[in-house]
Amino acid sequence: MNILNSWKTLELSTREGEVLLCIEGRVYGSNPRFPSSSHIRTSPITAYRFESNAMVVMTKRGSEYVLGKPDPSQAFAQQRLIRRLALINQAPPSSFNEIESQLTGYPALQRDETTQEI
């Protein structure tokens, strides 16, 4: 698996207003596409996981990268990345409103015999 060092997060916007999160950094590993220490930009990040105390990010194209040391100018880079991913991947708000919603009745099959119709 490739390792990204001196990495930083890039937040990009599409013409439609969609926010994409990519990472730029120096890649190290055995992938023949990238000579060691090449500077790359990933495709948009879609997910992450922790593996052996290291953060692994997955991209839209299916690549996986272990995040090594962030760029020195990026304080709290990993925490900021996790927060941004949570905001971008946030589910749309539900139309259910618990304050306005009220129980209006039970289906006939669930009524017990003590319930009487009014």
C-alpha angles and dihedrals in degrees: 000000000000121000123216117210129179086025130168135182123250121198112203130181126213124219088259091057097254113147117226125192118211133169128225123198150112112297123216125183145080099291108129091210091069123045108221113279094019116153109238142171116216126224112255115307112243104174146352140206138181118246122178091344092307128109115239118195126202122210134212089254092055099256121139126209132186109223111230124176114343124229107285090238091060108084113198090000097164094049091047091050092052091049093048092049090051091052095046095045093044113137116244113263115272119246089224112111110195093194096054096035116092135175106258101176148321127262110258093247093059098051116107122223095259093064112098128199116240 
